[in-house]
Amino acid sequence: MSWCAYLDESEPDRRYGPGTYVLAAALIEREDEEEARAAVAALRLRGQRKLHWHDEDRSRRKLLTEAIAAARRSGRRGR
């Protein structure tokens, strides 16, 4: 089984201490990579080059979170 990882980090946040970053990763099996990329691309708005949490309003963030959570549940082999 081969995996790929998509990573993102936050800006420093003084609430967590100086120099603290939050790092997030999504691990995807290589055989599922194209399907996952297409699913995320389908969430972009017309003319939107990429999804970026900072650019989204509260209702859109909720929609994106729900869509990504649902995609995991409906993925191959019920993962």
C-alpha positions in Angstrom: 0.0 0.0 0.0 1.4 3.4 -1.0 0.3 6.7 0.5 0.5 10.4 -0.3 0.2 13.3 2.2 -1.2 16.8 1.8 0.1 19.1 4.5 -0.7 22.6 5.7 0.4 24.8 8.5 -1.1 27.7 10.4 0.4 31.1 11.0 1.9 31.5 14.5 -0.7 32.0 17.1 0.3 33.7 20.4 -2.6 31.9 22.2 -0.5 28.7 21.9 2.8 30.2 22.8 5.6 31.9 20.8 6.7 30.1 17.7 3.9 27.5 17.9 2.5 26.3 14.6 -0.4 23.9 14.0 0.3 21.4 11.3 -2.4 19.3 9.6 -2.0 16.4 7.3 -4.4 14.4 5.1 -3.1 10.9 4.3 -4.6 9.3 1.1 -3.9 6.0 -0.5 -2.3 6.5 -3.9 -5.0 4.6 -5.6 -7.6 7.1 -4.2 -5.6 10.2 -4.9 -7.2 11.3 -8.2 -10.7 10.7 -6.8 -9.8 12.8 -3.7 -8.4 15.6 -5.8 -11.5 15.7 -8.0 -13.7 15.8 -5.0 -11.9 18.8 -3.5 -11.8 20.5 -6.9 -15.5 20.2 -7.2 -15.8 22.2 -3.9 -14.1 25.3 -5.5 -16.4 28.2 -6.5 -16.4 29.4 -10.1 -13.1 31.2 -10.7 -11.6 30.0 -7.4 -8.1 28.7 -8.0 -7.8 26.8 -4.7 -9.6 26.4 -1.4 -8.2 28.4 1.5 -9.8 28.4 4.9 -8.8 32.1 5.5 -10.7 33.2 2.4 -14.0 31.4 3.3 -16.8 32.9 5.4 -18.4 31.0 8.2 -21.2 29.3 6.3 -18.8 28.2 3.5 -16.4 26.8 6.1 -19.2 24.7 7.5 -20.2 23.5 4.1 -16.6 22.5 3.3 -16.1 20.7 6.6 -19.3 18.8 6.1 -18.5 17.9 2.5 -15.0 16.6 3.4 -16.3 14.6 6.4 -19.0 13.1 4.2 -16.5 12.2 1.4 -14.5 10.2 4.0 -17.5 8.2 5.0 -18.6 7.5 1.4 -15.1 6.6 0.2 -14.1 3.2 -1.1 -14.4 0.3 1.3 -16.4 2.5 3.6 -13.4 4.2 5.2 
